[in-house]
Amino acid sequence: MKKLYIIFLLIIFISKPIYSQNTFEIVIDSPLDDRPIDIIEEYNGNFIITARKIDYYTTPVSYHTYLFKIDYKGNLLNDTIIKYNNDCEISNIIKTSDNNYIGLGTAKSDTSDKFNFWVIKFDSVFNISLDKKYYTNYTSGIQSLIDNNENIVLTGCYKKNHSEPMDSLDIFMFKLSQNGDSLQSKYFEDYGLDFISDIIEKKDSTGYYIFTYGYNFTLGQIIEIDTYFNMVSIDSVPRGIYDCIKAKWLTDTSYILTGKKHWDGEGTFGYDMGVLIIDDKTKDVIHENYFGKADTIEFPGFVDSFDFTDTSNIYYGGTSSFYLTYFADSPSWLILNKLDSKLNLKWQKFYGGDAYYILKNILATQDGGCLLLGTRYDHNTQYYEKAIYILKVNENGELTSVNEPTIKVSEIIIYPNPGYDKLYIRTALKENILFELYNITGKIILKQEINKNITTINVNFLPSGLYFYRFLNEHKIIESGKWVKQ
């Protein structure tokens, strides 16, 4: 019996992927505007990523699908472009039970400018074995899952008439086999939907929760659907959370929900990132936390803002200093928070400040680290074409395997930069930190202790010009840089 036990443990050990915790940084630039959409990790630690390539030089503007694979060290293994002479994009990638992949998205009709729901199946080197289109007039916002019967359940938005405005979308649902066969479908004609953010299956397999924005012209909604695709109930998302809503089961009785925090219930509007743990039975909020700063917009990851493989280590990310545009000429940061199972902050890191970054996806990786997928735009070198930006960090949010990373990793940032009458300092560090500001002659003109998450400093008395700053902890410099007063 003891020998069998040892052999069993050995089999388990051998069956796990054997590779160290790597970190890397990748910038994929092209003459086109590249926008990553979804990412999936293979068993061996490689990553398959789908993106949209937008060509602004065609009339009308066109876009197509870009699929590529990188290994766990960040090396490009293979890629392919899918055009079909039509606009098309893959919104979700799902791994099938036969070790292939299903791509779900939208593709323009071969005979008109209407968009269809699109399904392709491909292997690990992008050989396509299935290519189907289902007519849904106008289609967008595809969200999907694999249910307990190994079928694909998906939902999305559609228009009954192509001429209808974008804020009058309706809901459709499909159930497909892993071979793309339609098993069940339903179209809901309820006027006023803006977007569908996510779908999860109920733990008892009696239905689904769909998370929407703008249903009947309201903020975030949780729509309960039974297994026959009947609408059971509609509830508002707690705490005014809306837009980019993502959900994932934390336990058998509770799930995490993230999104943009728009309203605090007392008339105060803002753009913080919110994260909640919701009791599935009572619908009560068990734990919550928010991340933002004064006078700027914080935006959660557009596609997937959080993920975890271990409930005590939850990654939650977004864009800090978001400008409600893809092509800002001001810098931003990718922000990554690591939370425990009660949403307490373990650490907070900022990446960037040298260009305009936007976070699209967060993926908790098998090795305990995290992959951030987004875009990078530098108005000094690019003209309306973003680059795909991929950052793989370790469990501490660090870039340990990158010799000279392009991006700056910080635990404390100063903004806006350039600034005017006030500057803000943001950090999650708990140590005693000293901020010092110098003029171009090296004379110290301002000194202040930093002992809270966000510190506001009045600099109205300073003349316009270039300044240098540094942060110290016990006389050791932990951060330094330049700041411009306009």
N, C-alpha and C positions, 0 to 999 in steps of 0.2 A: 504493500500500500504506500509506503514511504517513497519507493522508487517511482511509482506512478505519479505521485504528487510532485516530485522534483521534475519529471519529464513534462508535466502539465505546465508548471511555472516556466520552464525553459521555452516551451512552445509560445506562451504568451509573450515572453520577452523578445523572442526572435521575430514574432509577427508585427512588432511595433517598428515604425520607421526609425532608422538609426542615422541621425545627423545632429550636429550641434546647433545651438541657437544662433543663427546668423542674423546680421543686420545689413541693410543695403539701402541705396538711394538711386533712383532711376528717373531720368527725364527723357521722354520720347517726344521729339519735336518733328514737325513736318510742315509743308506749305499750307496744309489745311487746318481748320479749327477742330481740335480733337477733344472729345468729351467722354471720359470713361463712365461706364454705367454699372456694371456688375462684376463680381469676382468670386471665384470658388477655389478652394484648396484641394488638390488631389491627395491621395493617400500617401504618396511619396514626398510630399512637401512642395511640389510644384504648384504654380498658380495659373489658372485660365481666366483671362480678363476679356470683357467685351466693351467696345467703345463705339461712339458715333463719330464719323468723319464728315464734317460739313464743308462743302465747297461753295464759297461765296462768289466764285468767278463764273459759275454757270447761270443761265437764265431759263427757268427760275432757279433759285438756290436749291442745291440737291445735297443729300447726305446718304451715307451707306455704312455698313457694318464692318468693324475691324475686330477680328478675333486674334489674340496672341497669347503665348504661353511663356512664362519665365520660370526658372528653377529656383530652389530655395536660397541660392546665392545672388539672385537678381539677374542672371544671364538670360538673354532672349533665346528661346529654344526653337520656336517656329511661329508663324503668323499667316493670316490670310485675310483678304478683303472680299466681302460679298456685296455685289452691286445689283445684279439682275436688271440693270437699266432702269431701276426704280428706287425711290427713297425707301430705306428699310433700316430697322435697328432691333437689336436683341435687348430686351429689358431685364430678363431673368435667365440665369443658367441653373439647371437642376441636374444632379447626377442620378443616373438610372441604375436599376438593379443589375443590369448586364454590363456595367462599367463603361457606359457611354454617357452622353450628355444631351439634354434637351434644352434648346434655346427658344424662349417665348418672347414675342415682341410684335411689331407692326411692320407691314410692308404695303406699299402702294399697289393698287390694282394694275394689272397688265393693260387694261383697256380704258381706265379712267383715272381721275385724280383722287379717288376715294381710297381710304386705308383699310386694310384687312388685318384681322388677327392672324399672326404668322407663327408657325411651329416648324423648327428644324431639329433633326437629330444628327449628332456627329460623334466621331470617336476622338481619342486623345491627340490625334494628329490632324484633326479637322477634316477628315473625310466625311462627307454628308451622305447619310443613308435615308433620310426622310425630309421632305420639303412640302408643307401643306399650308394653304391659306383658307381662312374661314371668313366669309363676308360679314362685316359688322359696320359698314359705312365708314364712319370715322372712329378710330380706336386709339387709346392712349392709356398710360398709367397701369400697365400690366403688373399684377402681383400674384404670386403663386406659392404652392406648397405641395409636398408629397403627403397624402393622407395615410391613415392606418391600414388601408387596403392596397397601398403602393400605387394608387392612382394620382394623377396630377389634377389638383383643383386650383382654378385660377379665376381672377376677377379683373375687371378693367372698366374703363369709361368708353362710351360710344355716343354717337348722335343718331337720332332717328332720321334727321334730315341734315344733309351736309351744310346747308346754309345757316343752321342754328348757331347762336353765339357760343363761345367757349365756356361760359358759366351756366350752360343749360345741359350739361352732359348727364347721361343716365348710366346705370350699372348693368353689366352683363356678367354672367358666371358660366364657366364651362367645367366639366369633368372629362378628362382624357385618359386613355390608357397610355402606358409608356411607349407605345407604338404610334401614338398620335391619333388613335381612333376616338371619335366623340361618343361619350357614354351618357352625357346629361348636359343640358344647357337651359339657361333662362335669361330673359331680358326684363329689367325693371324699368318702368316708365314713370319715374318720379323726378319731376323737373327741378333743377337747381343745383346739381352736383358740380363741384370744381375739380376734385381730384381724389383718387384712391391711393392711400399711402402704404397699406399693409393688409395682410390676412393671416390669421392663425386658426388652427383647428382646436376646438374645445377639447379639454383633457378627457372627457367621457365619450368623445367621438360622436356626439349627438348634433354637431353643427359647427359653425364657424363664427369668428368675429371679424368683421371688415371695418377698417379704420379709414375714415373719409374726412375731407375738408370741404365745407361749403354746402353740405346737404341741406336743401331747402333754405339756402342763403344764411346758414348759421356757421359757427366755428366748428371745431373738431367734433366728430361723431363716432360712436361705436355702434355698429349695426350687427345685430345677431341674426344669423341665417341658419335654418335647420338643414338636415341632410337632403331634403327634397328641394332645396333652394327657395324656401319660403321665408319671407322676412318676419322675424319673431318680435323684435323690439329695436328701438332706437334710443340711445342714451348719449348725452353730451360727455365729452372727455373731461375729466375733472381738472380743476385749477386753471381753466382757460388755455389748456395745451391744444395747439392746432398746427397744421402744416408740417410736412416731413415726419409724420407720426410713425413710429416703429414700435413693434411689440414682440416679446418673446417670453415664453414660460420660464419662471424662476423656480417654482415648486409646483406640485400638483394642484395647489389651490390659489396661487398668485402669479401674476406676470408683471414684467417691467414694461413701462411705456415711456417713450421719449418724444420730444417735439419742441416746437417753438412756444415759449411762454409769452402770451400776448396781453393778457389782462389779469390783474391780481384780485378781481372781485370787488375792488373799491374804487374803480374808475381810473386806475393808473395803467397806462399802456407802456409796453416795453418790448424788447426783443431778446430776452434772455433764453438760454437753453434750459429746458426743464426735464427732469427725470422722476418718474413715480413708480412705486410698487403698489399694485392694486389687488385687493382681495377679490377673487372671482365670484364668491358667493354673496358677499355683502356690498360689493362695489366700492368699498371704502378705500381711501388712500392710507396705506400702512406706513410707508416712508416716502420722503421726497427730498429733492435737492435742486438747486438752480445755479447756473453759471453765467455771469455776464459782467459788464462793466459800464460805467457812466459814459454817456454821450456817444456811444458806438453801438453797432448792431452785432449781436452774437447769433450765429445761425448754425443749427445742428447739421450733421452730414445729410446731404440731399437724398441719398438712396438708403444707406444704412448708417445710423449714427452711433450704434452701440453693438457690442457683441461680447460673449464670454464662452469659455470652455470650462471654467471653474467659477461657481457662483460667488466665491469670495474675492474674485478678481475680475471686475467688470470694467471694460474699456468703453468710454463715452467721449465722442469727439465732435468737433465742428470747426467753424471758421470764426476767428476773432477779428473784429474790424471789417465786417462784411459790408459791401456798398450797394447791394441790390442791383448789381450788374456783373456781367462776366468779364468786362474789360476796363477795370478801374485803373487809374494812374497813381493810386496810393497803395502802400504796402498793407498786407494783412498777415495773419498768422494761422497756421493749423494749430488747434488746441486739442490736447489729449488729456483726459482725466482718468485716473484709475480709482475705482470705488470698491468698497466691500459690499457684502450682501445686504447691508442696511443703508447703502448709498452714502456712507461716510467717505470723504475724500482721503485717499492714501497719498497721492501725489498729482501734480499738475505740471504739464510741460507745454511750451510754446515752440513752434518750429516756423521759421521764416523771418518776416520783417524786411526782406530784401526785394520782394516782388509781390504780386497779387495772387494769393493762393485761395482755392476753394476746395473744401473737403467734400467728397462724394460718398465714400464708403469707409467703414471700419470693419476689419476682420480679425478676430482673435485666432491666432495660429496655433497649430498643434504643439509647437515647441514652447508655448507659454508667452510668446511675444505678441505683437500686434502689427498689422499692416494697414497703412493709411493710403487711400487711393483718391486722387483729386486732380486738380489742374493748377498750372502755373502760368502767369501772364506777366511779362515785363514790357511795359509800354515803350521803353527805350530801344528794344531790339525786336519787338513783335508788333504786327499790325493786324489786329482782329483775327489772330489765330493762337489759341492756347495750346500749351504742351501738356501731355499726360504726365502727372507727377506721382511717383510711387515711393513710399517711405516705409521700410520695415525696421521696427525698433524691438529691443529686447524687453523683458518683463519690467525693467525700470525706466522704460521710455528712452533708452540711450542708443546711440549709433556706435557700437563698439568695434564693428568689423570694417568701418569705412575710414580709410586713411585721411582723406581731406574732403569731408562732406561739403556740398554746395550750400546746404541750408544750415542756419544757425539754430542750435538747441538751447532754449533758455527756460529758467524757472522764475524769471522776473523780467517784466517788460515795462517800457515807458512809452506813452502815447498821449496825444497824437504827435507825429513827427513828420513834417514840420508842425509846430504848435503856435499858439497865440498867447492868451492871457493866463491859461491854466495848463498844467501837465498832470497826467495821472500815472500812478505807479501801481502795477498789479502783480501780486505774487501769492502763492499758497504756502510759502515757506514760513515755518514757525520760529525760526531763529531770530536773534536780534540783528537787524540789518541797518546799515548806515548808508544814506544816499548823499553823494557829494556832486556838485555841479561847478565846473571850471570855465573860465573864459579862454580865449585863444592865447592869452599870455601865460596861462597856467595858474592864474589866481583863483582861489576858491571863493565863490560868491554865494553859495547856498549849501547848507548842510542840514539834514533832517533824518531822524530815526524813523524807520518803517516798521510798524508793529500791527498792521491790519491788512486785510486782503486787498483793499483798494484805498490808496492814499491820494488826496488831491492837494496840489501845491500851487499857490498863486505866484505866477511869474510875470505879472503885468508890469512890474517895475523894471524889468530887464529890457535893454535895447535890442533891436533886431540883430540877428547875426548867428554865428556858429558857436556852439558850446560843446563841451565834453563832460561826460558823466561817468561815475563808477559807483558800484554797490560793494560794500565791504561787510564781512562777517568776521568778527574778532581779528580785525586788521588785515584780513585776507581778501583780495579782490575776487569777487564771484561773478561780476558782470561789468562790462564797460562799453562805451560807444559814443556816438555823436548825436547831438540834438540841435535842431534849427528853430530859432524864434523868428517868425515872420512878422 
